[in-house]
């Protein structure tokens, strides 16, 4: 049996700021139905199920309780990864490589509109004794990190604003995206400071949605219409402490992409990766992650972005989906939305968002502040 | 019907185990408890943190600690810094699922040496960790009724007793056995020499559940080191092999199910048996650690695991079949009823116990007859998930 694994089905509910007509279970059902249909399978063909969720995002403890019914997974092997979407994908890849499963579904959803004050939830992720500062926006962690990044690289704030402009413009071509808009860099720079130098429009806005991917062994993938191969997967965590991090660099993303590149046999990522869907929860993160993934040299990131090199038609298209800034941020479901977008690019089904010759793509994820945890996935047409 | 596509090609062994003391109101933080168990497991395996390629963490609701993304917060105590780190989560079933998650990491061929850590610190939840369980219920249908765990498990015990004509005296015997077994466990929190009368004289917390039929609130951590076949053979002469794993999740709508029989445990067990090539579990399994957060659960689970006939586990218990010297010793560790119940850590404690039993290293707890194969099981969510691991000496 081969160790190759493919994504053979993807189903998303379009991301929207509000979803008053659907519960998260109904959204999960819709996404699963679309994904199974996309793969040409039924829920009965799926051998194992992985859900990705966190208690405090749901307002429910042991929230994995509420995962099986909407996936058609009652009385089946289902487990939850309280982690990033790509960690869920990694779990599915591992399950398939053990040989015990041929088809595995990975689900994540997000109902941010149910959360009254997301900042308060984020604050609770900080160490309660040493780091939690009641009454101060938790985005301070991102503000400090952005400050350090700009200091170390000498990148101008215009480059960060340009990331926002690019991604929101890209989102206009993506029907799944919630926040497509034509902005100018000045619109971004004129938005209010949240925690200087971080501005309001440099933070990706939340959205509701659900997404399901179907992964398959090589044997099973050959029977499906549109397999996209997972050539490499990686994930890593660095210290959770604020006091023990480098601030200027995304060390977890370096480790995660190195692991994925090693598995994929990629020696020169800047030449072998055609497009990238990288985490842009905060706009500066896109630059930091591109650098960690060795797609752009540190000194050049700002210049390349300002010159348009990361636009859809540029040398290295980055976040042609619109990214989180353009699609909307949906916690740990984010990475699965981006994987689905990359799968559509490689299949040539991205419509107006299509990148030319999109044969090999990279997805980089991050779990958000205050974590230093992220993942990487190399997808390819063959 | 087959529950696995094919047998795994790569074998996975446990080569070291570690356990903290189980106690109420530990002064150590959750990170420190994790560090303690993980260090012990690494020492036992003869490896160092830098040799470990990936780390699995299991820990139950974030609400116990009031920390969002609790797995991220705990990761340095568990040795996860700079490594692929994964938190696997199936409620109370997480402890046994943690080793299943670690097994996947090695059996997939991605890693050769993996550290699995399970931690729980329930004491910091004030005034009582039952408060955290108020939020596990469906927010529209059930939460307005104010249910807690004691409430729903008393329903399940009642149903189990009514379906098979079981008496509370029969169930109290589980507390007597397990708390007695735990007298030999150095990490135990609530070991005791009791009689059935003592158990039934303890206060009723939710009829028919008495206080001494419920596991305590605990803090603690457990850890094991997993290795691929070629690495395990280089590091130890006595690897304990993971022969089979299984897991199964039932519907969230527990009110629609017959609670007399845990069908999800049966499915999980059948999956593990198929992988392990077990056709006659009662003959081929020599020692078992079924999940016993409540006294009746051990019996209920033994039936689901096909290790006793439906409704007949109480008779087997009364006849001594499950005693440490009996035909099928169950919970020789003392289980959750005796050692304690730091939720995720309690499940992994059962795996640690099997590791020591199968290596003949369980000291005063050792079951006789050189057991060659053991089973551990955990359960959780809304009386909904079964997780099973079968371990053996070859």
Boltz contact constraints between the chains, C-beta under 6 A:
constraints:
  - contact:
      token1: [A, 54]
      token2: [B, 69]
      max_distance: 6.0
  - contact:
      token1: [A, 55]
      token2: [B, 61]
      max_distance: 6.0
  - contact:
      token1: [A, 55]
      token2: [B, 62]
      max_distance: 6.0
  - contact:
      token1: [A, 56]
      token2: [B, 62]
      max_distance: 6.0
  - contact:
      token1: [A, 56]
      token2: [B, 68]
      max_distance: 6.0
  - contact:
      token1: [A, 60]
      token2: [B, 135]
      max_distance: 6.0
  - contact:
      token1: [A, 61]
      token2: [B, 61]
      max_distance: 6.0
  - contact:
      token1: [A, 61]
      token2: [B, 63]
      max_distance: 6.0
  - contact:
      token1: [A, 61]
      token2: [B, 132]
      max_distance: 6.0
  - contact:
      token1: [A, 61]
      token2: [B, 135]
      max_distance: 6.0
  - contact:
      token1: [A, 61]
      token2: [B, 136]
      max_distance: 6.0
  - contact:
      token1: [A, 62]
      token2: [B, 61]
      max_distance: 6.0
  - contact:
      token1: [A, 62]
      token2: [B, 91]
      max_distance: 6.0
  - contact:
      token1: [A, 62]
      token2: [B, 136]
      max_distance: 6.0
  - contact:
      token1: [A, 62]
      token2: [B, 381]
      max_distance: 6.0
  - contact:
      token1: [A, 64]
      token2: [B, 89]
      max_distance: 6.0
  - contact:
      token1: [A, 64]
      token2: [B, 90]
      max_distance: 6.0
  - contact:
      token1: [A, 65]
      token2: [B, 252]
      max_distance: 6.0
  - contact:
      token1: [A, 65]
      token2: [B, 381]
      max_distance: 6.0
  - contact:
      token1: [A, 65]
      token2: [B, 382]
      max_distance: 6.0
  - contact:
      token1: [A, 66]
      token2: [B, 252]
      max_distance: 6.0
  - contact:
      token1: [A, 68]
      token2: [B, 249]
      max_distance: 6.0
  - contact:
      token1: [A, 69]
      token2: [B, 251]
      max_distance: 6.0
  - contact:
      token1: [A, 69]
      token2: [B, 252]
      max_distance: 6.0
  - contact:
      token1: [A, 74]
      token2: [B, 251]
      max_distance: 6.0
  - contact:
      token1: [A, 75]
      token2: [B, 250]
      max_distance: 6.0
  - contact:
      token1: [A, 75]
      token2: [B, 267]
      max_distance: 6.0
  - contact:
      token1: [A, 77]
      token2: [B, 247]
      max_distance: 6.0
  - contact:
      token1: [A, 77]
      token2: [B, 248]
      max_distance: 6.0
  - contact:
      token1: [A, 78]
      token2: [B, 249]
      max_distance: 6.0
  - contact:
      token1: [A, 79]
      token2: [B, 90]
      max_distance: 6.0
  - contact:
      token1: [A, 80]
      token2: [B, 89]
      max_distance: 6.0
  - contact:
      token1: [A, 82]
      token2: [B, 71]
      max_distance: 6.0
  - contact:
      token1: [A, 82]
      token2: [B, 87]
      max_distance: 6.0
  - contact:
      token1: [A, 82]
      token2: [B, 89]
      max_distance: 6.0
  - contact:
      token1: [A, 83]
      token2: [B, 87]
      max_distance: 6.0
  - contact:
      token1: [A, 87]
      token2: [B, 86]
      max_distance: 6.0
  - contact:
      token1: [A, 94]
      token2: [B, 104]
      max_distance: 6.0
  - contact:
      token1: [A, 94]
      token2: [B, 108]
      max_distance: 6.0
  - contact:
      token1: [A, 95]
      token2: [B, 104]
      max_distance: 6.0
  - contact:
      token1: [A, 97]
      token2: [B, 108]
      max_distance: 6.0
  - contact:
      token1: [A, 97]
      token2: [B, 109]
      max_distance: 6.0
  - contact:
      token1: [A, 98]
      token2: [B, 8]
      max_distance: 6.0
  - contact:
      token1: [A, 98]
      token2: [B, 104]
      max_distance: 6.0
  - contact:
      token1: [A, 98]
      token2: [B, 107]
      max_distance: 6.0
  - contact:
      token1: [A, 98]
      token2: [B, 108]
      max_distance: 6.0
  - contact:
      token1: [A, 99]
      token2: [B, 6]
      max_distance: 6.0
  - contact:
      token1: [A, 99]
      token2: [B, 8]
      max_distance: 6.0
  - contact:
      token1: [A, 99]
      token2: [B, 9]
      max_distance: 6.0
  - contact:
      token1: [A, 100]
      token2: [B, 4]
      max_distance: 6.0
  - contact:
      token1: [A, 100]
      token2: [B, 5]
      max_distance: 6.0
  - contact:
      token1: [A, 101]
      token2: [B, 5]
      max_distance: 6.0
  - contact:
      token1: [A, 102]
      token2: [B, 5]
      max_distance: 6.0
  - contact:
      token1: [A, 121]
      token2: [B, 68]
      max_distance: 6.0
  - contact:
      token1: [A, 124]
      token2: [B, 68]
      max_distance: 6.0
  - contact:
      token1: [A, 125]
      token2: [B, 68]
      max_distance: 6.0
  - contact:
      token1: [A, 125]
      token2: [B, 69]
      max_distance: 6.0
  - contact:
      token1: [A, 235]
      token2: [B, 84]
      max_distance: 6.0
  - contact:
      token1: [A, 236]
      token2: [B, 84]
      max_distance: 6.0
  - contact:
      token1: [A, 237]
      token2: [B, 75]
      max_distance: 6.0
  - contact:
      token1: [A, 237]
      token2: [B, 80]
      max_distance: 6.0
  - contact:
      token1: [A, 237]
      token2: [B, 85]
      max_distance: 6.0
  - contact:
      token1: [A, 239]
      token2: [B, 76]
      max_distance: 6.0
  - contact:
      token1: [A, 239]
      token2: [B, 81]
      max_distance: 6.0
  - contact:
      token1: [A, 240]
      token2: [B, 72]
      max_distance: 6.0
  - contact:
      token1: [A, 240]
      token2: [B, 73]
      max_distance: 6.0
  - contact:
      token1: [A, 240]
      token2: [B, 75]
      max_distance: 6.0
  - contact:
      token1: [A, 240]
      token2: [B, 76]
      max_distance: 6.0
  - contact:
      token1: [A, 371]
      token2: [B, 72]
      max_distance: 6.0
